[in-house]
Amino acid sequence: MGGFLTNTVIILAFVVLLGYLNEKVTKFTYEISLLLFSVLTGGVLLFFGMLFGEASSVKKVLEQVQVFHLESFLMEGVLCFMLFAGSCHMRLQDFGKHARTISILAVGATFLGAVFYGGLFYAAGRLLGLDIPLPVCLLFGSITAPTDPIAATSILKKFHLPSGVGFIMEGESLLNDGVGVALFVCFSGLVTAQKSGGFFLIMAKELCGAVAVGAAVTAVCFPVFCTTADENRQIFTSLLAVSLAYVLCERFGFSGAIASVVCGVLFSTLREREAKKGRPLTLEQFDHFWGILDTLLNSALYVMLGLSFLHILQMPHVLLLSAVAIAANLLARSGSLGISTLFMGTLPDGYDRSSFVKLLTWGGLRGGLSAALAMQTQGMLMPEVYYIVMGGTYAIIFFTTVVQGMTMQKVYQRIEKNLQGER
């Protein structure tokens, strides 16, 4: 109990103080500021600890927070609530409008991105004299390929992207983590020489099972949600629905993340249907609760990610390999999108393929999901290879969140300016 409360106090102190500093001084995007300043603060604390001979105690505290089991915190704790909060404002009919594009991006682009990244990193490793097997590089690709739903919903929506393109980017990020997990399972089977089943078999199981569980749980819980007069009970029912769907999927080997998104989208769709029937639900408290919970969990996650960046210091040739990982990620993302757009037909909001690829490449942020998957490789990789995977993953998360996140608005404005000139 003491360790949990201590870690909670440390994380909340970072959330409050760094958020206040950003509000009054730097005025960056909130999540970006938490990640950036957590990295800097952790580095400064460690430096002064070493300078004044307190390195061991400072390092011990930082490591305790770092291993506040980010993987368990996200994958076995709060991911379902974050995904529900991000998707409970999206309607099923909106997904229907862009079903083809989102499906191609979530499945095709993620698969190609993982393969391209694995091939690029394998080639770079050979040039640098690193003996990293191709299956390990492909596993690395499955970790970095899916765009992060938390980063997308919390950062990209602040830039007022066109409705069609913005919805596609958000929808892709909400669904492609299930594809990333399926790829991770397949490639980890190659690494450990264990049978994991084919990608399409795993994907079908994860996707179909998740949709069925999400729909079934919603069918049971939503009647209570829409007929109760107690707003607190509405909130409790939504919490029960998403957590139950996630637990059931984890139990049966389906994608709990996709089930959480299904619950959120169905709740939003059914709420609107009730309103059209003349039975509007009073949901100000519901929306307020999920907004606060989403902000709190996102804040804690970004602080934990920032403090965990000290793992990069354990990676050999940190700067060079980080640069290789970042470059391979951009090339793989761009290449996978370029091929995927060939099968999409007409793109929304008047975008041509070149502009669409540029926007989604620079808007392909990575976050806690990639870090959690990277942490799962600890038991299956040699320590030196594990540190390379962890270091490269964190370098990509930092670059995409801070550098791409901070410049996303300018990139978008430049693309829009070029499109207007062509029209």
N, C-alpha and C positions, 0 to 999 in steps of 0.2 A: 504493500500500500504506500509506504513511504517513498519508494523509488518512483512509483507511478505519479504520485502527487508532486514530487520534486521535478520530474520531467515536464509535467503539465504546467507548473509554475514557470519554468524556464522558457517553454515554448510560448506561453501566453505573454510573458514579459517581452519577448522578441516581437510578437504580433502587435502588442500595444505600442511599445516604444518606437519600433521601426516604422509602423504605420503612422504614428504621430509625427515623426521626423519627416516622413514623406509628405504628409498633408501640409505641414507648415513651411518646408524648405524646398525639397527636390521636385515634388509634384509629378513623379513618374506614375505610370499605370500601377495600381496598387499591388497586384501580384508580382509584377516585375521588380518593384522596389523591395518587397519582402525577400525574394530570392537573392537579388544582388547584394543587399545590405547584410543578409545572413551570412553569405559567403565572406564578405569583407570583415564582418565582426568576428566570425569564427577564426579567420586568419590572424586578425589583430590580437585577439585574446591569446591564441597559441604563441604568437611572436613574443608578446610581453611575458607570458608564462616562461618561455625559454630564456628570455633576457634576465629575468629576476629569479631564476632558479625554481619556478613553480610549474614548470612544464608538465610534470607528471600529473599533478592534481588537475590542472586546467585540461590537459589532454584526456584525463579520465572522465571528467564531466562531459566534455564534448563527445567523446566516444559513447558515453552512456545515452546521450540524446540521439546520436547518430543511429545507434542500434536499438532505438525505441521501436525496433522492429517495424521499419517503414513498410516492409513487405506485408507483414501481418496487419499493420494499421490500415493499409490500403486494400489489399486483396481479401483479407478476412475480416475487415472492420467496416470502413466508411465508404468504400467505392460505390456500393449500391445506392447509398443516400445521395452521394454527389451526382451520380448519373440520373437518378430520379429527379433531383432538383433541376438538372440541366434540361431534362426532356419533358417535364410536366407542363410546359407551355407550348409544346409542339403538337400539331394535330395530325391524325392519320391521313387525312386528305392532302395535306401538304407533302407528306412523304410520297403519296401517290403521284403527285405532279412531277416529282424528280426521282422516281423510283429507279429508272434505268441508269441515270447518271450516278446516283449514290451507290447503287449496287456495283457498278463497274469500278468505282473508286474504292469502295470498302473491300471488295474481293480482289479484283484484277490488279489495281494499282498497288495494293498492299503486298500481294504475292510477288509481283514483278519487282517492287521496291526491295523486298527482302533478298531476292535472288541477285539483283543487280548490286546491292550493297555487299553481299557476301562475296561475289566475284571480284569487285573492286578492292575490298579490304584484303582478300587473299593475294591478289596481284601485288598490292602495295607491300604486304608482309614479305613476299618473296624478294622484292627489290631491297627491302631493309634487312634481309637476312633473318627474318623471324619464321620459325617453323610452326606455323599455325595451320592445322588441317582445314581443308575446305568445309567439312561439315560444321566445324566450330565457327567458321566465318559466316556460314549460312544461318547458324543459330544466332549469331550476333546480328545478322540482318533482320531476323524475325523480331528481335528486341527493339530495333530502331525504326522499323518500317511503319508501324501504326501511329498515326497522329494521335495526340492525347486529347481525350474528350474534355478533361478538366481545364486544360490550357485553352482549348478552343472556345468553350462556352464562357469562360471568365475573362478572357483577354480580347479575342477577336470581335465579340459582339459590341465592344465599346467603340469600334472604329466605323460604325454605321455603313457597313458594306451593303451593296444592293441586295434586296430581299432574296432573290433567287440564288445568287452565288453564296451569300451568307448562309442560307439554309443548307445548301449542298455541303459547304465546308463543315458546318456543325453536324449535319447528319452523317457524313463520312466518319468524323472523329468519334461519334457515339457508337457506330457499328463496327468499325474496323479493328477494334481491340479484340473482338471475338475471333476474327481471322488471324490476328497476330498471335493469340494464344494457341490456336490450332497449328499454326506454322511452328511455334515454339515447341509444342509437343512432338511434332513430326521430326524436326531437326535435332531435338534433344535425344530422340530415339536413335538417330544415326550416330550421335556423339557417344552415347553409352552402349551402343550395339544392342539395344532392346527394341522389341517390336512395339510400335506405337500405332500402327494402322496407317492407311493412306490419308493424305491431306483432305481429299474431298469427302472421305468417309467420316473423318473427325469433324470437318466443317459442317456436314449435314447433320450429324448428331448434335453438335453444339448449338447450331442455329435453330433447327426444327424443334429440338427439345426445349430450348430457351423460350421460343415463341409460344409453344404449347403451355409451358408452365406459367409464363407471364400472363397469358390470356386467361388461363384457368383460375389463377389466384385473383386476378382483377374481377372476374365474373363472380367470385364468391364475396369479395370484400367491397366492391363498389356499391351494391345495394344497401349495405349498412352505411356507407359513406354518404350517399345521396338522400337517405331517409331519416337520418338522425338530425335532431335540432341542436345538438351540442357541438359547437365548433371545435372544442378540444378533442371530442371523440372523432371528428373528421380527420384531425391531424394524426391521432393515434392509429386510426384505421389505415391511413396511407403509409405510416411507418411500418405497420404490421404487414401490409401487402408487399412492399418492396423487399423487406428483410426476409419474409417467408419465401418469396420467389427466389431470392438469391441463395438461401440456405438449401432449398430443394434442388436447385440446379447444381450446387456444389456436391450435394449428396449423390446425384445421379450422373454426374460428369457432363453436364450441359454448361453453357456460358451464362454464368450469373450476371455478368455485365449486360449482355443483350436482354436478358429477362427484365432487368431493372429498367432499361430503356423502354421495353414493351409496356411495362406497367405505367411508366410516366406518360407515354404517348396515349395509351388507352384511357387513362384517367382524364387527360386533357380533352380527348375527343368525346368521351361520354359526358363530361361536364358541359361542353357546348351543346350536345344533343339535348340534355335536360333543359338548358336555357331556351332552346328553340321550342320545346314543348310547353313553355310558359311556366317552368318550375326552376327559375334561376337560383343557384346556390349562393348563400352569403359566405364568401371565401376570402375576405380581406385578411383575417387572422391566419388562414391556411397559407396564403401566398406570402404573408409577412414571415411566418415561421420558416418556410422552406428557403426564403431569401436569406434570412439570418444564418440558418444552419449551413447553407451552401458557402456563405462568406467565411464563417468560422472554420469549417473543415478545409476549405481551400487555403486559408491563411496558415493554419497549422501545417498543412502539407508543404507549402512553399518554404516555410521556415525550416522544416525538417530536411527538405531537399538541399537548402542552402548550407546547413550545418554538415550535411553528409558529403558535401563537395570536398572535404579534406581527404576523402578516399583517393582522389586523383593524385595526391602527393605520393602515394605508394606505387604509382604506375611507373615502370621504367621508361625513359625517354618520353616524359610526359608531354612536353610541348609538341614534339614532332608527331607522336601518335595521335594526340588530340586534333592536330591540324588535318591529319590523314582521315580520321573518323568524321570530322565535320565536312571535309570536301567530298568524301565518298557518300555521305548522307545527302548532300545537295544534288550530286550527280545522279544518284539512284532515284531520288524523289522526282527530279525533273524528267529523267528517262522513262520512268514508269508512268508518269502522267502523260507524257507525249504520246506513248503507245496507246494508253487507255482512251484518250480523247478521240482516237480514230473510230471508236465504236459508239460514241455518245450521240451522234446526230447533232441537232441544233442546240447550241449552248444558251443558257439564260442571260437576260439583261444585255443582249447585244454583244456579248464577248466572242472574240475569235479564239481559235485554239492557242495561239501563241500567248495572248494576254491571260487566258485562263490558266495555262501551265505556269506562267510566271507568278501569278497571284497565289495559286495553291502551293507552289514550291516554297515561296517565301512565307506563306501562312501555315506551313506544315509544322506546327509546334510540337515539341515532345515534352513529357513531364513525368509524373509519378509512376505511371503505368510502365514505362520503359525501365525506370530504376528498379521497380519491384520485380520485373522479369529478370533483369540482370542479376539481382541478388539471388535468384533461384538457381543460378549456375554454379554457386560456390561449391556444392558437393559433387559436381560432375566434371569440373575442369581443374587442371593443375593450377596451383596458386599463382604462378606468374602469368598464366593466360587469363585467369579470373580477374586479376588486377587490370589487365589490358582491356578486357570487356567492360569492367566497371568504370575504369577511367574514361574510355571512349564514349560510353553511354552518358556519363555525367558531363563530358565536354559538349556532346550534342545537345543535351538538355539545357545547359547554360547558354550555348550559342543561340539555339532556336528561341528560347524564352526571352533572354535579355536583348541580344543583338537584333534578331529578326522581329521580336515583339515590339521593341522600341522604334524600329524603322518601318514597321508594317504600314502605318498610315501614310508615310511618304511614298512608299512603293505603290500603294493603292492609288494615291492621288496622281502619280506619274502615269500609271496605266490608264486611268480614267481620262487624263488629259490627251494621251495618245489616241484613245478610242474616239474621243470627241473630234479630234482633228481628222480622223479617217471618215467620220460620218457626214 
